[in-house]
Structure formats: structure tokens, C-alpha cells
Amino acid sequence: MDALIALVRKDLILYFSDRRALLVTLAAPILIAGFFGAVLGGAPKKPSRVPVAVVDLDSSDVSKAILTAMRADTSFELREVGDAEATALVRGGKVRAAAVIPKGFGDAAPGAMFRPNAKKPEITVRYDPSQAMALPLVKGLMTEHVMSAVSKAAFEGAGSTKLLTDARKDVTTGGLEEGERRDLLSLLDSVERVQQRQAGGSRTGTRATGGISMPFTMGEAEISGGAGRRYNGYAHAFAGMGVQFILFMGIEIGVGLLLMRRMGMWKRLRAAPLSRGQLLGSRIVSGTLIAMTLLAAIYAAAILVFGVRIEGSLAGFIGVAIAFAILTSTFGLLIAALGKTPEATRGLAIVATLVLVMLGGAWVPTFVFPEWLQKATLVVPTRWAIEGLEAMTWRGLGFEEALPPIAAMLAISAVFGWLSMKRFAWEE
């Protein structure tokens, strides 16, 4: 045990004595995590509005009502522009989408509600393909406002009477089946009675219905860890970047072992009364302690500067951190066991680490992956590390949710350590 402690102490002194390298190792993940966190939403705040443009080529009462409703909608940041400018804004990424209301929309849309053979006017939505996720939101909210404005025009106003007259003519002469014709005429009779009540209500000063409205409302309830707390985008960024850069440190552990082997230091150590397990075990222990220290410093900056909080189990967070530190250390040992030369091994190990980090969801959350890839990455250790850290921070989950990530990382670490012991070459 004394020999093991001496070897571990030597590794720690050598690593932390290079203050410039240590500063870079800590600064890089903090700065990059800060950038990614800001991109992913940053600190808790109100949901941002979706910037959209609308081109009103109709200028009718219906189109103006649609624009008024969209201006009042807190989901939109509305720009009313011309046709050419709308296309330029979408192409330049200034807005997510641009809706074009065609000329004649206000006259054609109300009539199309009751005239099955009528040609329906089309609102074209031009969208940014890099922001395609916003398209369903824009189309859905616009449908609500358009339906309200069009139905109001159909049920109210002077033009609604002519609209019904034309609709009756189309239904009567449109070649429809008798049952369908009878049902549509009955519908038009009902609409006419509603119009008459609307007209009577206007004369007596009672409130009009204002067209067809949505039969329900939708509220929002953000679910994240901690009562009253909101999602902090920096929590995911620090989990991902912390995992990535600490794994890079694991690469340096492996390359350092290869350099020691090249210089013949392993031969001298083997001549001492030390077993293979003591020599390699000391590297695992020292690597684990270094990784834990770095992760603690990274999260200290996340907590103090960026408002990240451990909303879940503190014991679970520490357990996940220890399991990942062991994983990092055994990963570095595996690199040394499988590598040939330090130069070639470093390049291959960096590529392998970036693939692990990418598949683990460090750069983008795994929910945006295709379904097959989400299932395939369950065997990727970095995914367990990132999701374990997230579970204990912004998700606010209990200690039991930390157990699967801890178990998975320890199992993978055991495989890495076993392979390292079997494959490690003691001589150059």
C-alpha cells in the first residue's frame, strides 16, 4: 500500500506542477460550455418569440384581422414586409418563416367554408430549412388566427349575406348528391339564422360572437428540477463539455504511459519490488483523482458563474462523478495498452474520443438523434455520464436515478481495466 500511495502521489505532483497546462485544461471546457450554454438557452428566462414575417398582398378586412391577432400573440415577433424582402429575410436567417397572404384571400376564404367545389386560397409559408423545427409551430398558430378571422367574416358583416347567396347557388347547381345537398343547405340556413341574431345584437348593443374560436386554451408548465426553478441551458453544456475535456485528459494519461515506455522507465519500475497490478493500478487511482478534481473545478465555475444548480441528489452527483472519473482513468490506460507509438495513438484517440462525445449527446441532446441511433448509443459510456450529470443537476432526480449510470460506467471501466492489464506491453 505504501508503494501504491507513493506512485499515486508522484503522478499527482507531476500533473499539477504544470500550472499553465492545468489552467488551459480548466479554461477550455468552461469557456466552450459557456458558449454552448448560451446557444442552448442560457440561464432561466422567458421563452423567446419566434421571428416571422407576413406579406399581406390582400389588404382586406380578413387579412388585417389575421395580422392584428398575430401581433397580439406572444409566440410571434412579427414583421410586416413586402414579398421580396420576406424572401430575403428567410434566406438570410433573420426570420424563421414568412407567410404570404395572396390577393383575394379575404373574398375567397369565407366562401370556401360553405362551397365544397370552390377553389381554396393558399397561404404560402416560406421557411428556413435550417430552422425547419419552427415550421409546425408557425403553421399551427397561423391556422388558429386565420380560422378565427375567416369565420368572423363568414358570420358577420355585409359581405356575409352575398357569401351565403353564392354558396346556396353553388350547392344547388353543383351536382352534389341529394343527401349532401340537403345537409349543406341546412347548414347554410343555420348560418343565416346566426347572422340575423348577430345583426340584431349589433342593433341592441349586445356583444357579437366574433367568429369561430378555439374550443380550448393551452397553458404552459415547465418541468425541471427544484420548485419554482426553470431549465438552465448551461447545465447540459457543462455536462457535455466537462465529459469531453476530461476524456482528453485521459488521452494524455495514455500517451504519457507510452512515452514512459519509450524512455525505458517501465523497465526500471519493473525492476523494483512492484507488481503489475500496483504499477497500473496506481495510474488508475491517480487518473481518477485528477479527473475528479478537474470535474469539481469545472462545476464550481458552472455553479458560481453560470447559475447551474445540483437540484437532485448530491450523493448521486458525487457517485456519477466518481464513476466517470474511473471510466476516464481506465480509458487512458486502455489507450496505452492498445497504442503503438505516442504520436499515432494521440491522433486516433482524439478521433475516438470525439466520436464518443458526439454519440453521447455532448454537442446536441440525444433526443434530436434518429430513433435507431438513440437506441444504439445506450452502449456508449459518455451518454451514461452526461445523462447522469443532467439527472442530478437540472432534472432534479433522486439518488436511485444515479444508480443506472453509475453501474453502466463502472461495468465499462471494469472491461477497460481488464483489457488494459491483458494487453499492456511493458517494452517498446
C-alpha positions in Angstrom: 0.0 0.0 0.0 2.9 2.4 0.8 4.3 1.8 -2.7 0.9 2.4 -4.3 0.4 5.7 -2.4 3.9 6.8 -3.3 3.3 6.1 -7.0 -0.1 8.0 -6.9 1.5 10.9 -5.1 4.2 11.1 -7.7 1.7 11.2 -10.5 -0.4 13.9 -8.8 2.6 16.1 -8.2 3.8 15.8 -11.8 0.4 16.7 -13.2 -0.5 19.6 -11.0 3.0 21.1 -11.1 2.4 22.3 -14.7 0.2 25.2 -13.9 -0.1 26.6 -17.4 -1.3 23.3 -18.8 -3.7 22.9 -15.8 -5.1 26.4 -16.5 -5.7 25.6 -20.1 -7.3 22.2 -19.2 -9.8 24.1 -16.9 -10.4 27.2 -19.0 -11.2 25.4 -22.3 -14.2 23.4 -21.1 -15.6 26.4 -19.1 -15.4 28.8 -22.0 -16.8 26.4 -24.6 -19.5 25.2 -22.2 -20.4 28.9 -21.6 -20.8 29.4 -25.4 -22.8 26.2 -25.9 -25.0 27.0 -22.9 -25.8 30.5 -24.2 -26.7 28.9 -27.6 -28.9 26.3 -25.9 -30.9 28.8 -24.0 -28.6 30.1 -21.2 -29.9 30.9 -17.8 -33.6 30.6 -17.0 -35.7 33.2 -18.8 -39.0 33.7 -20.6 -39.4 31.7 -23.9 -38.2 33.7 -26.8 -40.6 34.8 -29.6 -40.3 33.2 -33.0 -39.4 35.8 -35.6 -41.7 35.6 -38.6 -42.6 37.8 -41.5 -46.0 38.3 -43.1 -46.7 39.6 -46.6 -50.2 40.9 -47.0 -51.0 41.1 -50.7 -54.7 41.2 -50.0 -55.2 44.2 -47.6 -58.7 43.0 -46.9 -60.5 43.2 -43.6 -59.8 39.4 -43.1 -56.1 39.7 -43.7 -55.9 42.8 -41.4 -57.7 40.8 -38.7 -55.1 38.0 -39.1 -52.2 40.4 -38.7 -53.8 42.0 -35.7 -54.2 38.6 -34.0 -50.6 37.7 -34.8 -49.3 40.9 -33.4 -51.1 40.2 -30.1 -49.7 36.6 -30.0 -46.8 36.4 -27.6 -45.4 33.5 -29.6 -44.5 35.7 -32.6 -42.1 38.5 -33.3 -43.9 39.8 -36.3 -42.6 41.8 -39.3 -44.9 43.1 -42.0 -42.8 43.4 -45.1 -43.0 43.2 -48.9 -42.7 40.0 -51.0 -39.1 40.4 -52.0 -38.0 41.5 -48.5 -39.7 38.5 -46.9 -37.7 36.1 -49.1 -34.5 37.9 -48.3 -35.2 37.8 -44.6 -35.8 34.0 -44.7 -32.7 33.4 -46.9 -30.6 35.5 -44.5 -31.8 33.7 -41.4 -33.4 36.8 -40.0 -36.8 35.1 -39.6 -37.8 31.5 -39.2 -40.6 31.7 -41.8 -42.5 34.2 -44.0 -46.3 33.7 -44.7 -47.7 35.2 -47.9 -51.4 36.0 -47.8 -52.5 36.1 -51.5 -54.6 38.7 -53.2 -58.3 38.0 -53.0 -57.9 35.8 -49.8 -60.5 37.8 -47.9 -63.1 37.2 -50.5 -62.3 33.6 -51.3 -61.6 32.1 -47.9 -65.0 32.7 -46.2 -66.9 31.3 -49.2 -64.7 28.2 -49.3 -66.1 27.3 -45.9 -69.5 26.5 -47.3 -68.8 25.9 -51.0 -67.3 22.4 -51.4 -66.5 22.9 -55.1 -64.9 26.3 -54.6 -61.1 26.8 -55.1 -59.5 27.3 -51.7 -57.0 30.2 -51.5 -53.5 29.2 -50.4 -51.3 30.9 -47.8 -47.7 30.1 -48.7 -45.2 29.7 -45.9 -41.6 30.2 -46.9 -39.2 28.8 -44.3 -35.6 28.5 -43.4 -34.6 24.8 -43.9 -32.0 25.0 -41.1 -34.9 26.1 -38.8 -37.5 23.6 -40.0 -38.5 22.7 -36.5 -40.2 26.1 -36.2 -42.4 25.4 -39.3 -45.1 23.3 -37.5 -45.4 26.0 -34.8 -45.8 28.8 -37.3 -48.4 26.9 -39.3 -50.3 25.8 -36.3 -50.6 29.2 -34.7 -51.4 30.8 -38.0 -54.2 28.3 -38.6 -55.8 29.4 -35.4 -55.7 33.1 -36.3 -56.8 32.6 -39.9 -59.7 30.4 -38.9 -60.9 33.0 -36.4 -60.7 35.8 -38.9 -62.3 33.9 -41.8 -65.2 32.5 -39.7 -65.9 36.0 -38.4 -66.1 37.3 -42.0 -68.4 34.4 -42.8 -70.8 35.0 -40.0 -70.7 38.8 -39.7 -70.6 41.8 -41.9 -72.4 43.0 -45.0 -70.5 40.6 -47.3 -71.7 37.5 -45.4 -75.2 37.8 -47.0 -73.8 37.7 -50.5 -71.5 34.9 -49.5 -74.4 32.8 -48.4 -76.4 33.6 -51.5 -73.5 32.5 -53.7 -72.9 29.4 -51.6 -76.6 28.4 -52.0 -76.3 28.7 -55.7 -73.2 26.6 -55.9 -74.8 23.9 -53.7 -78.0 23.8 -55.7 -76.3 23.6 -59.1 -73.1 21.9 -58.1 -74.1 18.3 -59.0 -74.0 17.1 -55.4 -75.8 14.0 -54.1 -79.3 14.7 -52.7 -78.3 13.9 -49.1 -75.2 16.0 -49.2 -77.1 18.9 -50.9 -79.8 18.8 -48.2 -77.2 18.8 -45.4 -75.3 21.7 -46.8 -78.4 23.8 -47.3 -79.4 23.1 -43.7 -76.0 24.3 -42.6 -76.4 27.5 -44.6 -79.9 28.0 -43.1 -78.3 27.8 -39.6 -75.5 30.2 -40.6 -78.2 32.6 -41.9 -80.0 32.5 -38.6 -76.8 33.2 -36.7 -76.2 36.2 -39.0 -79.7 37.5 -38.2 -79.0 37.2 -34.5 -75.7 38.9 -34.9 -77.4 41.8 -36.7 -80.0 42.0 -34.0 -77.3 42.0 -31.4 -75.4 44.8 -33.1 -78.6 47.0 -33.1 -79.3 46.4 -29.5 -75.7 46.8 -28.4 -75.1 43.2 -27.2 -71.8 41.6 -27.8 -71.2 39.7 -31.1 -69.5 36.3 -31.1 -66.6 37.3 -33.2 -66.5 34.2 -35.4 -65.4 30.6 -34.5 -62.8 30.4 -31.8 -60.7 27.6 -30.5 -62.8 25.4 -28.1 -60.0 25.2 -25.6 -57.0 27.1 -24.3 -53.5 25.8 -23.6 -51.3 26.7 -20.7 -47.6 26.1 -20.2 -45.9 24.3 -17.3 -42.1 23.9 -17.4 -41.0 20.7 -15.6 -37.4 20.8 -14.3 -35.7 20.2 -11.0 -36.4 22.3 -8.0 -39.7 24.1 -7.1 -40.1 27.3 -9.0 -36.8 26.8 -10.9 -36.6 26.9 -14.7 -34.3 25.0 -17.1 -30.8 26.3 -17.3 -29.2 25.6 -20.7 -25.7 25.8 -19.1 -26.4 22.6 -17.2 -26.4 20.5 -20.3 -23.4 22.4 -21.8 -21.2 21.9 -18.7 -22.1 18.2 -18.5 -21.1 17.7 -22.2 -18.0 19.8 -22.3 -16.9 18.5 -18.9 -17.0 15.0 -20.1 -15.3 15.8 -23.4 -12.3 17.7 -21.9 -11.8 15.3 -19.1 -11.7 12.4 -21.6 -9.0 14.4 -23.4 -7.1 14.4 -20.1 -7.5 10.6 -20.2 -5.8 10.6 -23.6 -2.8 12.4 -22.1 -2.6 9.8 -19.4 -2.4 7.0 -22.0 0.1 8.9 -24.2 2.2 9.7 -21.1 2.4 5.9 -20.4 3.6 5.3 -23.9 6.3 8.0 -23.6 7.4 6.4 -20.3 7.7 3.0 -22.0 9.7 4.6 -24.9 12.1 6.1 -22.4 12.6 2.8 -20.6 11.0 4.0 -17.3 8.8 0.9 -17.2 11.8 -1.4 -17.2 13.3 0.4 -14.2 10.0 0.3 -12.4 9.6 -3.4 -13.1 13.0 -4.0 -11.6 11.6 -2.6 -8.3 9.6 -4.9 -6.0 6.3 -3.8 -7.5 3.7 -6.0 -9.1 2.0 -5.3 -12.4 -1.2 -4.5 -10.6 0.5 -1.9 -8.4 2.1 -0.2 -11.3 -1.0 0.0 -13.5 -3.4 0.4 -10.5 -1.5 3.5 -9.3 -2.1 5.1 -12.7 -5.8 4.3 -12.4 -6.0 5.8 -8.9 -4.1 8.9 -9.8 -6.0 9.4 -13.1 -9.3 9.1 -11.1 -8.2 11.7 -8.6 -7.1 14.1 -11.3 -10.4 13.7 -13.2 -12.5 14.2 -10.1 -10.5 17.4 -9.2 -11.0 18.8 -12.7 -14.7 18.0 -12.8 -15.1 19.6 -9.4 -13.4 22.8 -10.6 -15.5 22.9 -13.8 -18.7 22.5 -11.9 -17.6 25.1 -9.3 -17.3 27.6 -12.2 -20.7 26.5 -13.5 -22.4 27.0 -10.1 -20.7 30.3 -9.2 -20.7 32.0 -12.6 -23.5 30.4 -14.7 -26.1 29.6 -12.1 -26.1 25.8 -12.5 -27.5 24.0 -9.5 -27.5 20.4 -8.3 -31.2 20.2 -8.0 -31.2 16.4 -7.4 -29.3 14.1 -5.1 -25.9 15.5 -4.1 -24.8 11.9 -3.3 -26.0 10.8 -6.7 -24.0 13.6 -8.3 -20.8 12.6 -6.5 -21.4 9.0 -7.4 -21.8 9.8 -11.1 -18.7 12.0 -10.9 -16.6 9.2 -9.3 -17.8 6.6 -11.8 -16.9 8.9 -14.7 -13.5 9.7 -13.2 -12.8 5.9 -13.0 -14.0 5.5 -16.6 -11.7 8.3 -17.8 -8.7 6.7 -16.0 -9.3 3.2 -17.4 -9.9 4.7 -20.8 -6.5 6.3 -20.7 -4.9 3.0 -19.6 -6.7 1.2 -22.5 -5.2 3.7 -24.9 -1.8 3.0 -23.6 -2.4 -0.8 -23.8 -3.6 -0.7 -27.4 -1.4 2.1 -28.8 1.9 1.6 -30.6 3.6 5.0 -30.8 2.6 8.1 -28.8 2.2 10.2 -32.0 -0.1 7.8 -33.8 -2.0 6.9 -30.7 -2.8 10.5 -29.8 -4.4 11.2 -33.2 -6.5 8.0 -33.2 -7.5 8.5 -29.5 -8.7 12.1 -30.2 -10.9 10.9 -33.1 -12.3 8.1 -30.9 -13.0 10.5 -28.1 -14.8 13.0 -30.3 -17.0 10.2 -31.7 -17.8 9.0 -28.1 -18.6 12.6 -27.1 -20.7 13.2 -30.2 -22.7 10.0 -29.8 -23.1 10.6 -26.0 -25.0 13.8 -26.6 -22.4 16.3 -25.5 -22.8 18.6 -28.5 -26.5 18.3 -29.1 -29.1 16.4 -26.8 -29.7 12.8 -27.8 -33.4 13.4 -28.3 -32.7 15.0 -31.7 -31.0 11.8 -32.8 -32.9 9.4 -35.1 -34.7 6.7 -33.1 -32.3 3.9 -34.1 -29.3 6.0 -33.1 -30.9 6.8 -29.7 -31.2 3.1 -29.0 -27.7 2.3 -30.4 -26.0 4.9 -28.2 -27.1 3.2 -25.0 -23.8 1.2 -25.1 -21.8 4.5 -25.3 -20.3 5.3 -21.9 -20.3 9.1 -22.5 -24.1 9.0 -22.8 -24.5 7.5 -19.4 -22.1 10.1 -17.9 -23.9 13.1 -19.5 -27.4 11.9 -18.7 -26.3 11.0 -15.1 -24.9 14.5 -14.6 -28.0 16.1 -16.1 -30.3 13.9 -13.9 -28.6 15.2 -10.8 -28.5 18.9 -11.8 -31.3 20.5 -13.7 -33.6 17.4 -13.8 -33.6 17.3 -10.0 -33.9 13.5 -9.8 -33.2 11.3 -6.8 -30.3 9.0 -5.9 -32.0 6.0 -7.4 -31.8 7.6 -10.9 -28.0 7.9 -10.5 -27.6 4.1 -10.0 -28.0 3.0 -13.6 -25.4 5.5 -15.0 -23.0 4.6 -12.1 -23.4 0.8 -12.7 -23.0 1.2 -16.5 -19.8 3.3 -16.2 -18.3 1.0 -13.6 -19.0 -2.1 -15.7 -17.4 -0.5 -18.8 -14.5 0.7 -16.7 -14.0 -2.9 -15.5 -13.9 -4.1 -19.1 -11.4 -1.3 -20.0 -9.2 -2.2 -17.0 -9.2 -5.9 -17.7 -8.3 -5.4 -21.3 -5.5 -3.0 -20.3 -4.0 -5.5 -17.9 -4.0 -8.2 -20.5 -2.7 -6.2 -23.4 -0.2 -3.8 -21.8 3.2 -4.1 -23.4 6.0 -3.3 -20.9 8.7 -2.8 -23.5 8.9 -0.5 -26.6 
